[in-house]
Amino acid sequence: MSEAPQILPGSRVTLHLSIRLEDGTEALSTFDEEPVTLTLGDGTLQPGLELAIYGLSAGDRQTLNLLPEQAYGLRDPALIQQMPMTDFGGEFVPEVGQIIAFAMPNDEEAAGTVLSVDEGQVEVDFNHPLAGHQIAFTVEILTVEAPPEDAAKDA
């Protein structure tokens, strides 16, 4: 009888997760929804969240309190930008709290949260919304598929 596979880099995992902020506010939860299926290392989870589930197996459930540095990072003041209203084009008027997708020079998108709109200027925060927060990260592991043999050799 073989032992249940543990989560390793490259494992395919189906899980439920919850992220709560310091004040108990639930920022994200899949416990009342469909579970998430991902391959560790594919970018679905922040690296610190991936580290938190290494070694777990199907049936495991745990809650870890993670510092900002372990989760979504510290807030970077350099990622708060002042943009002229004309950058938003025509009839569109950004509103405080709105999250907008911006096209980047490398053809990727970056999400920014509007902090203020004042006198033709828009202040946009490109930090992850959970940056700077200590979080409680709860996971329930439903299934674990071992990484492919060739991935295990490369690791």
Steps between C-alpha positions, in 0.01 A plus 500: 500500500652830393502813712278791393696743281619818666492840332831573327605752234313402182222309684148543365277585796127551550422698813275741678658816638411802705691823560404720794648837588627605844155637594327171406366627166482215251679615184454173310345159559413201285351295785141568384596481132683275258849403618812630325719267295853615430852382434754627753731741326246609235453844660146444627612540861753747636831322571457539877158337486646211301772453761228483767344189342814299412496165675121485545294208367138443402278539805730746678362832620701777660497870576821701499549863596732655244684830524475735200850396388385135494175568316442791258800713594539841656334804346738683266439879491668508156204304363262790573486713186348836409341487155336776299125456448568517124667154527154354562351628175170652401195450713648264759535652848682280752351472849676454834525130587459387140745236375608558142708281267782696336688384188874480567777553241573123505139424383404373847241659725541646848212572736496835673268629773384860471588681824391853408370712215585868533550796265570299187728253681429141597702327772530128425646231727661209311579303819311172539186577706624260772854641511597622844249277677563216740262224396354180638529244219277194540519205261324168472679264261259285297731322254872491426652364180876447510703712260582337166817288508691738271410798724627313806834432324537868406438622858 
